[in-house]
Amino acid sequence: MAVNEQTMTHPGYSDHKDDHLKRLRRIEGQVRGIARMVEEEAYCIDVLTQVSAVTRALQAVSLGLLEEHIAHCVVDAARESDDAAAAKVAEASAAIARLVRS
């Protein structure tokens, strides 16, 4: 299991790693299906519908990871010190901003 060098703890998602991997593998299969649809020249709207489904699935994974980061990494940092907490909150805020822009 990879260890986060900044905090020397396991990632917040460790407890649900298998669930996340299962979802990501399912998404990977969906993306391969979209590529196959394009190769076979499927109807544009059908392809777009599948792209939308993959986008929603990735957003769900992202929100789950973010929730676990806040519940574990940010909370642990808050117990450590005010400075560590502020750094983790800033890190989470930047991640949220990236997700909102995507």
Sequence and secondary structure as in RCSB ss.txt:
>XXXX:A:sequence
MAVNEQTMTHPGYSDHKDDHLKRLRRIEGQVRGIARMVEEEAYCIDVLTQVSAVTRALQAVSLGLLEEHIAHCVV
DAARESDDAAAAKVAEASAAIARLVRS
>XXXX:A:secstr
   BTTTTB  TTGGGHHHHHHHHHHHHHHHHHHHHHHHTT  HHHHHHHHHHHHHHHHHHHHHHHHHIIIIIIH
HHHHH HHHHHHHHHHHHHHHHHHHH 
